[in-house]
Amino acid sequence: MTVRGDFKEPARPRPDLVIGREELFASAREQLSDGGSVLVHGPAGIGKSTVLRALAAECAESARTVLRCSATESESHLPFLALTDLLGLVVDQVSDRLPAPQRTALESALTGRGESTLQRDGLALRLAVLSVLRALAAQGPVLIVADDLQWLDPASAELLGFAARRLGEMPVRMLSAVRTDTEPRDQQHDRHLRASPPDTLAVRLNPLSRAQVAELLGHRGYTGLPRTTVRDIHRTSGGNPLFALELGRALAENPARPSPGEPLPVPTSLRALVLSRLEMLSAEARRTLLVASAGARPTLTLLHAAGRENAEAETAHAASLGLLATERETPGIRFAHPMISAALYAEASAQERRAAHAALSTAASDPIERARHLALATTGTDPQVAARLGEAAAVARDRGAPSVAAGLGLLAARHTPPETVPGPDERRLQAAEDALTAGESDLARDIARDALRRVTAPADRVRAWMVVIDAAGQAMAEVDAVFPQALADAGEDPRLLALVRYQLAWRALLVEGEMAKGREEAAIAAQLAARAGDRPTELLALGFQAQMETLMGHPGAPATIQRAMREPQDPRVACDHNGAGAARFRWLIMGDQLAEARTTITALLREVRRRGMVESEVHFLRGLAETELRSGHCGRALDLARESLRLARDTGIGEAATAMFTSLAEAAGGDVDRALALAREAVDRAEEDGDLVYLSRALGALGHAQLVAGDSLAVVQSLRRVRELEDRLGVTDPARGRWHGDLAEALVRIGEPVEAQDVIDATRAQALRLGRESVLAVLDRAEALVRAARGEQGPAVRQLTAAQDRLGKLGYGLEEARAAYALAGLRTHRPGPTSYDEATRLFRRCRALPWLRQVESASAAGPAVASATTPLAPAALDSLAATERQVAALVMEGATNREIAARLFISVKTVEATLTRVYRKLGIRSRVDIVRLAAGRRSG
């Protein structure tokens, strides 16, 4: 028990306490703040106690009395112990209010001096506990915090449950945690729910994702772990935070990375969790489980083939001990938790492990598995084993399992004698390239760096340098010093030079922000590769050149795409995210050919998934999401964008770019605050990486999110930067970022119609030259708002109507809905309940939830604030301060913000801030409404 004044826990939890639990934590907090109760449940080590403490720390601030108990297994046989923990220190405060029989029974139970039992004093005890809680609640809110309910002594559990079910409207909340099995279908918490208040919210803590495990490890100081190691920690821990932290600690204490095929070091603290149960098995049964732990997909058939004759009985016994969970629908054998398998394997001796792998090397039916087990059963170099592993790696590569291929390649290198062809370093470099394909960039980089310390042949060195550069991803500035070394190693060899010049094209774009220079470098690389007969590199270079020409609005883009699409094609390059197929997709979507773009990107995504090309999968998921967003399928776009973000987070590939696009999808169909957070993350990451290309895209996403959030000043600040960056980069195609209409609209809102028209005119010239019909329609929508700001209501309505029709015919559903929304705000008749019907219908069709909320709010608000379409009463100006009236009057005359600032001798920022106050006081949203006020004065 803790009384309010003695509660010493911090008011807020440390960030690592709720990593991966943010939504759960928020729902539990809301439940408790509304006076409800919460039951947190999940398996051991999943974080129940930490979440419980964090919630209790917050809720204690609003409770007068906090009652606590935390049971242990060793004390669960002691009757009334938990009840004593809860009430022992407070019962004296209220005991005089209890009837004598209740007081006597309760004192006897709490002190142990009497012979009170549930059988003898059951009713008196039950009523006594309920009376104590009622008396405490009469003094102020009560919070009951009970951890490890599964260990509560039965008497205390019965009494607490009796009272909890009868609390009624009393200000008593119960926050408890209980251990339940790992299976989601487990319903052990139901029994504890019945012992909780009727309104209790049951919250299950599920395993953390790989990205969340990485964040948790980082918070606890285990930084710098390779992503492949984090992946292994996540897999071995099963997403259990306690297990993950213990594995991270073991790695920190023993930083040598396990060799391929070897398990993570499992600390003694975790082995102890399962080894006690293993001691109940016979020696033969433990050997059977060891063979199962060494196998990738163990089955009874596999165990029999590996010589485990009594596998059925031994696995059944293990299952009865909770070590195995035999699959019901398949013949597979699964450990109850990955940690059991890891601890079992870690506890075995090297000789026992080799024996298990030797048995599996002949028992496994899959050639990849046979080769892997053969390698792990063999010590030293062996050319035959190495050859088998090389063949298995090729099979894995063909199956679309590059991560498996990389692991097999490293095993092959370990068993390859130095003078063998291919040699160990060649096998390592192939493994590095496979790791790149699988998205394991840090592993690829480490392998390549290690090879560079030994290899001397120019071809091998350039090959390793390419891996190092590719592994850097968007952060190419970090490996800037590599390029001179790579050029020196390439010498005059056109094939090697083509590889380096292709990477220099990327450097020009990402590091220097020079699209034109990047295009030139790519063209040189394509020529060198063609001379050397290196068609894959030529295709990549042509794909890059085509992408740059598309973004620059270069007239040669179609011809370059055609060159890149000619035969012969390389199957892998054809579906690479930097290949010709990707360049063609970008050309299609920028040219408003949405249906063909969807067909193209869907086929590319299907192929890269088949091949296991993770980086390309991240890119193409974004591309498909973009296509759906352009088509107005906001829900589908949001699902795809979130999927791509999860993959990017897990692999560390393209996180900034994926966060940027997911922000756009969130702003269209999800949550605006989430959109803003993702866009700011993308901006920060792009600035940190020195990536000007994605910085402009990220700022564009930020500006769009700010527009949806209604912060016009921030929109203008963000998108003005985009305009400057794209001028610097040489981007001339407005279909690349499609931010121009947003900037013009925001400029109108803050009172800068002249600048808005300038943006529209400059963008329209480029869009007309390139035939970007959808961009032109959006510009017309923005220009209609400029006209409305000047008082040209009729032309503005006609232009908006035409723009909406064009956008609908082009298939841009969301832009069509935005035009309908703007049109509803400009119509001259008085707004009413049906004014926004068309916009509402279109936004609903798109599942554009943030926009739909705007429309519903505007419609419900009525003419005072609903896009401010009705002339305001001239007397409304009387509520303004003197400066505000002066600014409003100049707006009525058509003055821009700069002109107002000059005439009143104040800054433009002061004008903008003053207008914001004017809008708020008058219940309007833009200077368009002030112009209408002027019209109302003149007509009056």
Sequence and secondary structure as in RCSB ss.txt:
>XXXX:A:sequence
MTVRGDFKEPARPRPDLVIGREELFASAREQLSDGGSVLVHGPAGIGKSTVLRALAAECAESARTVLRCSATESE
SHLPFLALTDLLGLVVDQVSDRLPAPQRTALESALTGRGESTLQRDGLALRLAVLSVLRALAAQGPVLIVADDLQ
WLDPASAELLGFAARRLGEMPVRMLSAVRTDTEPRDQQHDRHLRASPPDTLAVRLNPLSRAQVAELLGHRGYTGL
PRTTVRDIHRTSGGNPLFALELGRALAENPARPSPGEPLPVPTSLRALVLSRLEMLSAEARRTLLVASAGARPTL
TLLHAAGRENAEAETAHAASLGLLATERETPGIRFAHPMISAALYAEASAQERRAAHAALSTAASDPIERARHLA
LATTGTDPQVAARLGEAAAVARDRGAPSVAAGLGLLAARHTPPETVPGPDERRLQAAEDALTAGESDLARDIARD
ALRRVTAPADRVRAWMVVIDAAGQAMAEVDAVFPQALADAGEDPRLLALVRYQLAWRALLVEGEMAKGREEAAIA
AQLAARAGDRPTELLALGFQAQMETLMGHPGAPATIQRAMREPQDPRVACDHNGAGAARFRWLIMGDQLAEARTT
ITALLREVRRRGMVESEVHFLRGLAETELRSGHCGRALDLARESLRLARDTGIGEAATAMFTSLAEAAGGDVDRA
LALAREAVDRAEEDGDLVYLSRALGALGHAQLVAGDSLAVVQSLRRVRELEDRLGVTDPARGRWHGDLAEALVRI
GEPVEAQDVIDATRAQALRLGRESVLAVLDRAEALVRAARGEQGPAVRQLTAAQDRLGKLGYGLEEARAAYALAG
LRTHRPGPTSYDEATRLFRRCRALPWLRQVESASAAGPAVASATTPLAPAALDSLAATERQVAALVMEGATNREI
AARLFISVKTVEATLTRVYRKLGIRSRVDIVRLAAGRRSG
>XXXX:A:secstr
 EEGGG  S SS  GGGGTT HHHHHHHHHHHHTT  EEEEESTTSSHHHHHHHHHHHHGGG SEEEEEE  GGG
TTSTTHHHHHHHTTTHHHHGGGS HHHHHHHHHHHHS S   HHHHHHHHHHHHHHHHHHHHHHS EEEEEE GG
GS HHHHHHHHHHHTT TTSSEEEEEEEE  SSTT  HHHHHHHTS TT EEEE     HHHHHHHHHHTT  S 
 HHHHHHHHHHHTT HHHHHHHHHHHHHS S   TT      HHHHHHHHHHHTTS HHHHHHHHHHHHSSS BH
HHHHHTT TTHHHHHHHHHHTTSEEE SSSSBEEESSHHHHHHHHHHS HHHHHHHHHHHHHH SSHHHHHHHHH
HH  S  HHHHHHHHHHHHHHHHTT HHHHHHHHHHHHHHS TTSSS HHHHHHHHHHHHHHTT HHHHHHHHHH
HHTT  SHHHHHHHHHHHHHHHTT GGGGTTHHHHHHHHHTT HHHHHHHHHHHHHHHHHTS  HHHHHHHHHHH
HHHHHHHT HHHHHHHHHHHHHHHHHHT TTHHHHHHHHHSSS  HHHHTSTTSHHHHHHHHHHHTT HHHHHHH
HHHHHHHHHHHT HHHHHHHHHHHHHHHHHTT HHHHHHHHHHHHHHHHHHTSSHHHHHHHHHHHHHHHS HHHH
HHHHHHHHHHHHHHT HHHHHHHHHHHHHHHHHHT HHHHHHHHHHHHHHHHHHT   TTTT  HHHHHHHHHHT
T HHHHHHHHHHHHHHHHHHT HHHHHHHHHHHHHHHHHTT HHHHHHHHHHHHHHHHHHT HHHHHHHHHHHHH
H SS   TTTTHHHHHHHHHHT HHHHHHHHHHHHHGGGTSTT S   GGGGGGS HHHHHHHHHHHTT  HHHH
HHHHT  HHHHHHHHHHHHHHHT  SHHHHHHHHHHHHH 
